[in-house]
Structure formats: C-alpha cells, structure tokens
Amino acid sequence: MASIVALEQVEVDYPGRGRALGPFSFSVAPGEIVALVGPSGSGKSTALRLLAGLEDPTRGDLERNLGRGETSVVFQAPTLAPWLSAQANVALPLELSGIPKAEALAQAGAALDRVGLSSAWAARPAQLSGGMAMRVSLARALATGPKLLLLDEPFAALDEITRRTLADDVLALWSQSRPAIVFVTHSVEEAAYMAARVVVLTKGPGRVAGEIAIPGDLPRPRAFRATPGFRQAAEDISACLAQGAEAVS
C-alpha cells in the first residue's frame, strides 16, 4: 500500500547543536498506527515535525501525499486559547479554513460529543481537568477530518488512569474514521498497547534501532495488557531501546 507520508534517509542539522536526526527512513500507510519511541534527544519530535510539514530536512527526501488541512497535530500541552470556550477552541481551525462560524460551531460540538465532553461545550480551559483539556485538543484535531494525526507525547503530564482512558479513547476515535496515527511516547507499554507497529530510535542523532510489530487487533480488547503477546512486545521494545541507547553515534 502506498504511503501517505515518507522520510527517506533524512538528516536534520541545527546551527550550534549539530545533527538532531538521521539518517532516518520511515513511512506511514493510510490508517496505520505507529509509535515512535527512543531515548530523550533521539529526534522523535523532530521526526514528527517533518511528518507534519512544519520543517524540511537538511538532507534526504520528504514525501507527503496529503492535501491542505489533512494533517492534525496534538502536542503535549493542550495549547488551548484561554479566553475561548471548549466549543470555540475546537471550532477555531474550522473557521480559519473558511467554514462559516455557525457551521464550524456545530461541527465542534459534534466533535466534543465524540470525545465525551457533551456537557463541557461552554467551559473555558481553566475550568477543565488535564484529561478534559487533552480531550478538547483531540476533538479540535479530529474536527477537520484529518488523514494523518500526529501526537507528540500527549499524555505525558497525566496520571496513569487518565492515560489509559485516553489511550482507549484515541483508539475508539480511530476506529470511526481510520486516520493514520503517528505518536511519540516514552512509555513502552503505551506504545505496545496503542500501536500496530513500534519504531525504536537510537540515541541522538536518531536512527532506526529496530521495529516491532504488535500482535492483535485494534482497538484493543479490555484484557489485552494481560496477554502474553502484549508482555512479549513490551519486552522486545525495551530490549531494542536498551540496544539503541548504546549505539555509537
């Protein structure tokens, strides 16, 4: 299947910092869920910015078979406008794309309903818990109907119970419209639970240390974390991370 986005032997250099990533090759098929894991400073977020089209590689090729508005990004911080309601925050990118305000607000309300926030349309960000604010960010990202959803450690600041709930929420939302998802995480178990494929990066500058295919269907059944396949996948990811952390730059 043709990829919707691909990096081919890309390298990224930053003035005064040297190389942050590469050489690194990576591709994503339509509807695929892939996790990027690696040590701090391995270039995971840099790779995500390349996939988003937010920056260009210093060397190598970047191919994006996506139109305008077909990529959405959710960052670790919810990045919500504090003066706007949850509904208005979700509607903002729709309005900026030219959708009339009334229609944008209606679509935003439907998106909030999808993430379980039907009673929080009028709430301002300061009135939301961390988990609720992240759900608003997810609603905003999904409201435009993206073909590629990029998640940069979106659950890192949340407690474990909320993280697990949101992981299931993301998979449930994915099952409705099947966007390709690439997410960065430091959690081995989160990667093994949410992704069909996990790409492990070496220490910076990041290269591919290995790939692990995760068995089982998506979304995950309730007891998936207790299965031998999940436990073995988590062990394989951990072993690959350890090997990558020792890689010679």
N, C-alpha and C positions, 0 to 999 in steps of 0.2 A: 504493500500500500504506500502511495506517495506521501511524503512527509508534508506537514503544513509549515514547519519551520526546521531549519537545519543549520548547524555550525560545522564547518569543515576546516580542520587544522587551524583554528583561530588562535591568535595570541593578542593579549591586551597589555600594553605598557602604559604606566602613568608617570609623568615627569616627576623626578625626585623620589619615586617609590620603586621604580623598576617594574618587572613583569608581575602582573597580578593573576594571569590566567594563561594556560596553554603551554604547548599546543594541545588543543581540546576539540574533539569532534563529538557531535551529539545531534540527534534528530528526534522529532516527535511526530507520531502518526495521528490522524484525526481520531478524537475520542479516547486517546490513551492517557493513562495517569502515571506519571513518572515522578519519583522523588530524587532530589539531589542532596547527598549528604557528604560531609567531609570535615576536616579539622577547621577551626577558626582561621581565617586568612587564606583559605584554599581557592577563593574566587567564585564561590557559589552565587552570591548576589550579583557579581559582575556578569556571570553567565546568564542570569535571569534578566538583567538589563539588556544584554544583547538580544535575547529572545523576544523581549518586548519592543525592540527597535528604538530604545532610549539612548543607545550609543552604538558606535561602529567599532569593529575590531581593528586593532593596529595592523594586523596581518591576517590572512586567511579569508574565507568566504562565509558570508551570512546570507541565507536564502529564507525569505518569509513569503509564503503563499497565502497571504491574508490581506483583506481589504481594510479600509479605514474603519475604525470602531469595532473591529473583530477581535481585538486583544484587550483584556482587562487585567489589572494588577491589583493585588491586595498586599499591603505592606504590614510589617509587624505592628506598627502603631496604626490605629484606625483612621487617622488623618481626616476627621470629620470637621466641617465648619461649625464652630461652637454656637454661632448665632442662628443657625438653621435647625428646624425640626428634623427628626429622622426621615420623614417623608420628603422634605425639601432637599436634604442631603442626597438621597437616592435619586431624586428627580434631576439634580443639577447636571450630570453628564448628558442626560437625555435632552434637556433644554439646550445645552451647548451644541448638541448635534443638529439642532434645528427643529425638534419636535415641539409643537405648541404646549404652553405651560399646563393647561388643563389635562391634556393627554399624557404629558410627562408625569404629572402628579398621580394620575390614575394608574399608570404602569408602575410607578414607585410604590404605591400602596399594595398592588398585587405582589410585587417583589418582597416587600416586608412580610406579607402574609405567608409567602413561601418559606421564609426563614423563621417563622413562629413569632413574629412581632406585630400581630394584628392589633394589639392593644397599645402599641407604643408609637403610632404614627406621629403624634404631636410632641413627643418627648425630645428635649434638647440633649446633646451629648453628655452634659454634666449630670443629667438625671439617669443615665444608663450605667449599668454594671459593665465591667470589662468584656464579659461574654456577649452582652447585648450590643455593645458598641461594635464588636467584631462581626456580629450578625448583620448590623446595618451596613458595614463595609462590604460584606459578602453580597447583600441584596443590591447594593449600588453596582458592584462588579458584574452581577448576573443580569441586571435590568436591561442592559444593552444587547443581550443575547450573544455573548462572545463565542468564537470558535476556539479561542485559546485563553485559558485562565491561569495566571501566574500568581503564586502565593509565596511570599518571602517571609518565612517563619511567622505566620500569622497568629499562632497560638503560644508563642514563646513566653509571653508575660502572664499567661493564665494558669490557674490551678489545674491539677491533673484531671479532676472530674469534669471541669468545663472543657478541657482539651479533648477528652474522649467524646463528649457530647457533640462538640463542634465537628470533630472528625466524621462522626456518623451523619451529621447534618450536611456536610460537604458531599459525602458520597451519595446521600439521598437526592440532593440537588443535581448532582452529576447524572444520576440515573434518569432524570426527567428530560434533559436536553443534550447530554453527552458531549460537552466541550472537551477538548484536550486540556489536561491539567498538568502543570509542572510546579512542584512545590519544593521549597528549601526547608530543611529541618535539621536540627541537631539530635533529634530523638530517633534512635534506631527502631524502637517499637512503633512509633508513629509512622515511619517510613514503611515498615513491613505491613502495617495494618491498612494504610490508605492507598498504596501504590501497587500497580501490577508489575512495575519494573523499578529497581533502585540502582542509580548510578552513583558510585562512590568515587570521590575525588581524592587525590593525594594532597599532602601539604603544599602550600603555595610555592611557586605558581601552579595552580591546579591542573592536573591531567587526569585521565581516567585510570583509576586504580583497578576497577572491576565493575561488573554489572551482575545483579542478582534478580532473577525472575521469581516473583512471589506466586505460589500456587493458590488456586481457589478463585471463586467468582467475586465480582464486585457488583453491588455493595456487599460488605462482609456480613456473614451470619453472626448472630449475637455472641456465640461462644467461640468465635474464630481465634481469639487470643490464647485459648487453651489448647489449640490443636497442635500436633507435632509439626505440621508444615510451617505454621507461624513461628514456633520456637526455633526451628532449624533455620528459617530465613533470617531471623534476628541474629542468631549466632553467626551465620555466614556474613551478614553485613558488618557485624562487629569485628570479625576476623579480617575482613577486607579493609576496614577503617584502620585497624592496627598496622596492617601491612603498608597502607598508603601513607600513614603518618611517619613511617621510617624511610620512605622513598627518598632517594638522593635527588636534589634539585638539579 
